[in-house]
Amino acid sequence: MDPSPLDQLRIERAPEVAPSRWPRYLLGAVLVVLIAAAAWYYLAGRPSIAEVTTVAVRESGGRAAATVLNASGYVTARRQATVSSKFTGRVDEVLLEEGMLVEEGEVLARLDDSNIRAVYELAQAQLLSAQKGVMETEALLTEARLSFDRTRRLVERQLASESELDRSRALARSLEAQLARKRADVEVAARQVDISSQQLEDTIIRAPFAGVVVAKNAQPGEMISPVSAGGGFTRTGIGTIVDMASLEIEIDVNEAYINRVAADQAVVATLDAYPDWKIPCHVIAIIPTADRQRATVEVRVGFDALDPRILPDMGVKVAFQDAAEASAEQRATAGFLLPAGAIRREQGRAYVFVVNEGVAERRAVAAGADRAGEVLVQAGLEPGERVVVSGPPQLRDGTPVRETNE
C-alpha cells in the first residue's frame, strides 16, 4: 500500500547531542589561577615585620661649661622617717615590707588594743550613765517647778504658808543646779570618750607621708616604744620610710674653695654605681656655717630630674660648672652617644634608623669617630628617640619593625 499523504509530510529530526562541559571547567581553572596569583602578589609585596634592637638617645654629658671644682658626697633623702608609736605597746600586726610603696595615711602596723578598748567601752558607758542622770534630773526639776507654782497659788489664796513656798522654791533651784552639774558631767564623759577613742586610734600606726619602705625593724609579738628602753628588748620603730622625691646630694666642700660655688650653679653628677651616666644637677643652697674640725662647708645639690636608679646613701662625684669659662673643646663634645653598631655609612655619609610609630625611618646624622664602641652624634637626633642598634640587613626606610630595648 502506498504511504498516506500525512506520512509524507513528517519531518525527519537529527538525533540530539548533549552539550559539552569543558568550557566550564576551563573557566573555573582560570579563576583559581588568577586568585592564587593575586594572593601571592599581595603576600610577597607586603613588607614583613622586622625584629630590631633599639636604644634610647642619651646625652653625652658634655656641657658648654668649664669645671671649676670637683668634689664627692652622698645621695641623701631630705624627707626620711623611722615610724614609731606614741606609746609603749606590743605589736600585733606588721603590714610593711622592704621596697614597698606606701601612701600617706596607709596602715603600717597595729598594736595590741585590748586594754585601751576596755577603757574606751568604759568611757562610753559612763557617758551613757551621765546622759541618763541628766534626763532624771530634768524630770525632777519639772515636777519641782509645778509644785512651786501650785504652792505659790495656794499662798496667794492664803491656803499655804510662806515656809512651804520657800521649800518649793529651794527644791526647784537645787534641782536646777544639779541639772547644770550633770550636764557638765556629760560633757566631761564625752571628752573622756574622745580621749579613749584617740588612744584606740593611736594603736594603728600609719605612714606619715608617701614613700618607699627601706627598713623593717619590728615583728609581731615584739614591744615597741617611742623612747629607747634599756636591755635592747624594745624596738623604737616599726620601719623606715624614705620620700624618693626628696633625694638630693650632700657635699662637704673645703672652705678654701667655697668661693667657687654659688646658688643655682650648674653641676654634673656621676654616681659611683653608674660611672658613664652624667646627671644634670644644680646647687640648692650653701649651708651658712663651717665645720671647724674638718674645715668644710656643706653644700646641697639637687637633681634636675629624678631617676629610679638614684638611691639613698649612694656615693657620687660632682663637677661644679662655670658657663662663663666654656672652652671650644667642651662645646665640641656636646651631643648624643650611640653604640657604634647603630651608625650605618653609605658613600661616606652616616645615617641611622629611628623607630617612629612602629616604622623604621632613615635619618642622616653628623657622627664622629668610633671611640671605645661609642660614637658621638652632634646633629640629626632628638633626646628620647629610639635608634635601631641591630636588625636584618634588608632593613629599609618604611619597614615595619618590632623593637626590643637594649
C-alpha positions as CSV (number, residue, x, y, z in Angstrom):
1,M,0.0,0.0,0.0
2,D,1.2,3.5,-0.7
3,P,2.0,5.6,2.3
4,S,-0.6,8.1,3.2
5,P,-0.1,11.7,2.3
6,L,0.2,12.6,6.0
7,D,3.2,10.3,6.4
8,Q,4.9,12.0,3.6
9,L,4.6,15.3,5.4
10,R,6.6,14.1,8.5
11,I,10.0,15.9,9.2
12,E,12.9,13.8,10.0
13,R,14.9,15.2,13.0
14,A,18.6,14.7,13.7
15,P,19.5,12.9,16.9
16,E,20.1,15.4,19.9
17,V,23.7,15.7,21.2
18,A,24.5,16.5,24.9
19,P,26.3,20.0,25.4
20,S,30.0,19.8,26.3
21,R,31.2,20.7,29.9
22,W,34.8,21.5,29.1
23,P,34.3,25.3,28.8
24,R,33.0,25.5,32.4
25,Y,36.0,23.5,33.7
26,L,38.4,25.7,31.8
27,L,36.8,28.9,33.1
28,G,37.0,27.7,36.8
29,A,40.6,26.7,36.4
30,V,41.4,30.2,35.0
31,L,39.7,31.9,38.0
32,V,41.6,29.7,40.5
33,V,44.9,30.6,38.9
34,L,44.0,34.3,38.9
35,I,43.1,34.2,42.7
36,A,46.3,32.4,43.6
37,A,48.4,34.8,41.6
38,A,46.7,37.8,43.3
39,A,47.2,36.3,46.8
40,W,50.9,35.6,46.0
41,Y,51.4,39.1,44.7
42,Y,49.8,40.6,47.9
43,L,51.7,38.5,50.3
44,A,55.0,38.8,48.5
45,G,54.7,42.5,48.0
46,R,53.7,43.3,51.6
47,P,56.8,44.0,53.8
48,S,57.3,41.7,56.8
49,I,57.8,43.0,60.3
50,A,61.4,43.1,61.2
51,E,62.8,42.3,64.6
52,V,65.2,45.1,65.7
53,T,67.0,46.0,68.9
54,T,66.8,49.7,69.9
55,V,68.4,52.1,72.3
56,A,67.2,55.5,73.6
57,V,69.2,58.6,72.6
58,R,71.0,59.9,75.6
59,E,73.1,63.0,76.2
60,S,76.9,62.6,76.1
61,G,77.2,64.7,79.2
62,G,79.3,67.3,77.5
63,R,78.2,70.8,78.6
64,A,79.1,74.2,77.3
65,A,80.7,75.0,80.6
66,A,84.0,74.6,82.4
67,T,84.5,72.6,85.5
68,V,85.7,74.9,88.3
69,L,85.6,72.4,91.2
70,N,85.4,68.6,91.7
71,A,84.0,67.1,94.9
72,S,82.4,64.0,96.2
73,G,79.5,63.3,98.5
74,Y,76.5,61.1,99.1
75,V,72.8,60.9,98.0
76,T,70.6,61.7,100.9
77,A,66.8,61.9,101.4
78,R,65.6,65.3,102.7
79,R,62.4,63.6,103.9
80,Q,63.0,60.3,105.8
81,A,61.4,59.0,109.0
82,T,61.6,56.0,111.3
83,V,57.9,55.4,112.0
84,S,57.1,54.5,115.7
85,S,54.1,54.5,118.1
86,K,53.0,57.2,120.5
87,F,53.2,54.9,123.5
88,T,54.8,51.6,124.5
89,G,52.9,48.6,123.4
90,R,53.0,45.1,121.9
91,V,53.0,44.7,118.1
92,D,50.1,42.6,116.9
93,E,50.4,43.0,113.1
94,V,53.1,44.4,110.7
95,L,51.9,45.2,107.2
96,L,55.1,46.7,105.7
97,E,58.0,45.1,103.8
98,E,61.2,46.5,102.4
99,G,60.8,48.0,99.0
100,M,57.0,48.5,99.4
101,L,55.5,51.8,98.2
102,V,53.2,53.3,100.7
103,E,50.8,56.2,100.6
104,E,50.3,58.9,103.2
105,G,47.9,57.6,105.9
106,E,48.3,53.9,104.9
107,V,48.3,51.4,107.8
108,L,51.7,50.0,108.5
109,A,51.2,48.2,111.8
110,R,48.7,47.6,114.6
111,L,49.4,47.3,118.4
112,D,47.6,45.3,121.0
113,D,44.5,47.4,121.9
114,S,42.7,45.1,124.3
115,N,43.3,47.3,127.4
116,I,42.6,50.6,125.6
117,R,39.5,49.2,124.1
118,A,38.2,48.2,127.5
119,V,38.9,51.8,128.7
120,Y,37.1,53.1,125.7
121,E,34.0,51.0,126.3
122,L,34.0,52.1,130.0
123,A,34.1,55.7,128.9
124,Q,31.1,55.1,126.6
125,A,29.2,53.5,129.5
126,Q,30.0,56.5,131.7
127,L,28.8,58.9,129.1
128,L,25.5,57.0,128.8
129,S,25.1,57.0,132.5
130,A,25.7,60.7,132.7
131,Q,23.1,61.3,130.0
132,K,20.5,59.2,131.9
133,G,21.3,61.2,135.0
134,V,20.5,64.4,133.1
135,M,17.2,63.0,132.0
136,E,16.3,62.0,135.5
137,T,17.2,65.4,137.0
138,E,15.2,67.2,134.2
139,A,12.1,65.1,135.2
140,L,12.6,66.0,138.9
141,L,13.1,69.7,138.0
142,T,9.9,69.7,136.0
143,E,8.0,68.3,139.0
144,A,9.6,70.7,141.4
145,R,8.6,73.7,139.2
146,L,5.0,72.5,139.0
147,S,4.9,72.1,142.8
148,F,6.3,75.5,143.3
149,D,3.6,77.0,141.0
150,R,0.9,75.3,143.0
151,T,2.3,76.4,146.4
152,R,2.6,80.0,145.1
153,R,-1.1,80.0,144.1
154,L,-2.1,78.5,147.4
155,V,-0.1,81.1,149.3
156,E,-1.8,83.8,147.2
157,R,-5.1,82.3,148.4
158,Q,-3.7,82.1,151.9
159,L,-4.2,78.3,151.9
160,A,-0.5,77.5,152.4
161,S,2.3,79.1,154.4
162,E,5.3,81.0,153.2
163,S,7.6,78.4,154.6
164,E,6.1,75.8,152.2
165,L,6.6,78.3,149.3
166,D,10.3,78.7,150.3
167,R,10.8,75.0,150.4
168,S,9.3,74.6,146.9
169,R,11.5,77.4,145.6
170,A,14.7,76.0,147.2
171,L,14.0,72.5,145.8
172,A,13.5,73.8,142.3
173,R,16.7,75.9,142.4
174,S,18.6,72.9,143.9
175,L,17.4,70.7,141.0
176,E,18.4,73.4,138.5
177,A,21.9,73.4,140.0
178,Q,22.1,69.6,139.9
179,L,20.9,69.6,136.3
180,A,23.7,72.1,135.3
181,R,26.3,69.9,137.1
182,K,25.1,66.7,135.4
183,R,25.2,68.4,132.0
184,A,28.8,69.3,132.8
185,D,29.4,65.7,133.8
186,V,28.0,64.6,130.4
187,E,30.5,67.0,128.7
188,V,33.3,65.5,130.8
189,A,32.3,62.0,129.9
190,A,32.1,62.9,126.2
191,R,35.7,64.3,126.4
192,Q,36.8,61.1,128.1
193,V,35.3,59.1,125.2
194,D,37.2,61.3,122.7
195,I,40.5,60.7,124.6
196,S,39.9,56.9,124.7
197,S,38.9,56.9,121.0
198,Q,42.2,58.8,120.1
199,Q,44.2,56.3,122.2
200,L,42.5,53.5,120.3
201,E,43.3,55.1,117.0
202,D,47.0,55.5,118.2
203,T,47.3,51.7,118.3
204,I,47.2,51.9,114.4
205,I,50.5,53.1,113.0
206,R,50.1,54.9,109.7
207,A,52.5,56.3,107.1
208,P,53.3,60.0,107.8
209,F,53.9,60.6,104.1
210,A,54.1,58.8,100.8
211,G,57.4,57.0,100.1
212,V,59.3,53.7,99.9
213,V,60.0,51.4,102.9
214,V,63.7,50.9,103.2
215,A,63.9,49.1,106.5
216,K,61.6,46.8,108.6
217,N,62.5,46.9,112.3
218,A,59.8,45.1,114.2
219,Q,57.9,41.8,114.1
220,P,54.6,40.8,115.6
221,G,54.9,40.0,119.3
222,E,57.7,42.5,120.0
223,M,57.4,45.5,122.2
224,I,57.7,48.9,120.6
225,S,58.2,52.3,122.3
226,P,58.8,55.9,121.1
227,V,61.8,56.2,123.5
228,S,64.8,54.0,123.9
229,A,64.5,51.4,126.6
230,G,67.3,49.6,128.3
231,G,68.0,45.9,127.7
232,G,67.6,46.0,124.0
233,F,64.3,44.1,124.0
234,T,62.1,47.1,123.0
235,R,62.1,48.4,119.4
236,T,62.0,52.1,118.8
237,G,60.3,51.9,115.4
238,I,58.3,49.8,113.1
239,G,60.3,50.7,109.9
240,T,61.9,53.5,107.9
241,I,60.2,55.3,105.1
242,V,62.0,57.5,102.5
243,D,60.4,60.0,100.2
244,M,62.2,59.4,96.9
245,A,61.0,62.7,95.6
246,S,63.2,64.5,98.2
247,L,66.5,62.9,97.1
248,E,69.5,65.3,96.9
249,I,73.3,65.3,97.2
250,E,75.2,66.5,100.3
251,I,78.7,67.6,99.7
252,D,81.4,68.8,102.1
253,V,83.4,71.4,100.2
254,N,86.8,72.6,101.5
255,E,86.3,76.1,102.8
256,A,89.3,77.2,100.7
257,Y,87.3,76.5,97.5
258,I,83.8,77.5,98.7
259,N,84.2,80.8,96.7
260,R,83.8,78.7,93.5
261,V,80.3,77.6,94.5
262,A,77.1,79.7,94.1
263,A,73.4,79.1,94.5
264,D,71.7,77.7,91.3
265,Q,75.1,76.9,89.9
266,A,75.1,74.0,87.3
267,V,76.5,70.7,88.4
268,V,77.2,67.5,86.7
269,A,76.9,64.4,89.0
270,T,78.3,60.9,88.4
271,L,77.1,58.0,90.6
272,D,79.8,55.6,91.6
273,A,77.4,52.8,90.5
274,Y,77.0,54.3,87.0
275,P,80.3,56.0,86.1
276,D,79.2,56.6,82.4
277,W,75.9,58.3,83.4
278,K,76.2,62.1,83.6
279,I,73.4,63.6,85.7
280,P,72.5,67.3,85.3
281,C,72.1,68.9,88.7
282,H,72.1,72.4,90.4
283,V,73.1,73.9,93.7
284,I,70.2,74.2,96.1
285,A,71.9,76.0,98.9
286,I,75.2,76.6,100.7
287,I,74.8,76.0,104.5
288,P,75.9,79.2,106.1
289,T,78.3,77.7,108.6
290,A,81.6,75.9,108.6
291,D,82.8,72.8,110.3
292,R,85.9,74.0,112.3
293,Q,87.2,70.4,112.8
294,R,87.2,69.5,109.1
295,A,87.4,73.0,107.6
296,T,84.5,72.3,105.3
297,V,81.2,73.9,104.3
298,E,78.2,71.7,103.5
299,V,76.6,72.2,100.0
300,R,73.2,70.9,99.0
301,V,72.8,69.8,95.3
302,G,69.5,68.9,93.7
303,F,68.8,66.7,90.7
304,D,67.2,68.4,87.7
305,A,65.3,65.2,87.1
306,L,65.0,62.1,89.4
307,D,65.5,58.6,88.2
308,P,64.7,55.2,89.8
309,R,68.4,54.3,89.7
310,I,69.2,57.0,92.2
311,L,69.1,55.6,95.7
312,P,69.8,57.0,99.1
313,D,73.4,56.8,100.5
314,M,74.9,56.2,97.1
315,G,78.3,57.6,96.6
316,V,78.5,60.4,94.0
317,K,81.1,62.6,92.4
318,V,80.2,66.1,91.3
319,A,81.7,68.7,89.0
320,F,80.7,72.3,89.6
321,Q,80.3,74.1,86.3
322,D,81.0,77.7,85.2
323,A,79.3,78.7,81.9
324,A,81.4,81.8,81.6
325,E,84.6,79.7,81.1
326,A,83.4,77.4,78.3
327,S,86.1,76.0,76.1
328,A,85.9,75.1,72.4
329,E,86.8,71.5,73.2
330,Q,83.9,71.2,75.6
331,R,81.4,72.7,73.1
332,A,82.6,70.2,70.6
333,T,81.8,67.3,72.9
334,A,78.1,68.3,73.2
335,G,75.8,65.8,71.5
336,F,74.4,62.2,71.9
337,L,76.3,59.0,72.4
338,L,75.2,55.9,70.4
339,P,76.6,52.4,70.2
340,A,78.9,52.1,67.2
341,G,76.6,49.4,65.7
342,A,73.7,51.9,65.3
343,I,75.7,54.0,62.8
344,R,75.5,53.0,59.2
345,R,77.5,54.6,56.5
346,E,77.0,54.8,52.7
347,Q,79.2,56.8,50.3
348,G,80.9,58.5,53.1
349,R,77.7,59.7,54.8
350,A,76.4,58.4,58.2
351,Y,72.8,57.6,58.9
352,V,70.7,55.7,61.4
353,F,67.3,54.1,61.6
354,V,64.9,55.7,64.1
355,V,61.8,53.9,65.1
356,N,58.8,56.1,64.6
357,E,55.3,54.6,65.4
358,G,56.4,51.1,64.6
359,V,58.1,52.0,61.3
360,A,61.9,52.4,60.6
361,E,62.8,55.9,59.5
362,R,66.1,56.5,57.9
363,R,67.8,59.6,59.3
364,A,71.0,61.3,58.2
365,V,73.3,62.3,61.2
366,A,76.5,64.1,61.9
367,A,78.6,61.4,63.5
368,G,82.2,61.4,64.8
369,A,84.7,58.6,65.0
370,D,84.2,55.3,66.9
371,R,85.6,55.6,70.5
372,A,85.5,52.6,72.8
373,G,82.5,51.2,71.0
374,E,80.5,54.5,71.1
375,V,80.0,57.3,68.5
376,L,79.2,60.9,69.3
377,V,76.3,62.2,67.2
378,Q,76.2,66.0,67.1
379,A,73.2,66.6,64.8
380,G,70.2,64.8,63.4
381,L,68.6,63.3,66.6
382,E,66.5,64.4,69.5
383,P,66.6,63.3,73.1
384,G,64.4,60.3,73.8
385,E,64.2,59.0,70.2
386,R,64.9,55.3,69.8
387,V,67.6,54.2,67.4
388,V,68.0,50.8,65.8
389,V,71.2,49.1,67.0
390,S,70.8,45.8,65.3
391,G,68.4,44.4,62.7
392,P,68.1,42.5,59.5
393,P,70.4,43.5,56.6
394,Q,67.3,44.2,54.4
395,L,66.0,46.9,56.7
396,R,64.8,49.9,54.7
397,D,63.1,53.2,55.2
398,G,59.4,52.5,56.0
399,T,59.9,48.9,57.0
400,P,57.5,47.9,59.9
401,V,59.5,46.8,62.9
402,R,59.0,45.2,66.3
403,E,61.6,46.6,68.7
404,T,63.3,45.2,71.8
405,N,65.1,47.6,74.1
406,E,68.7,47.2,74.8
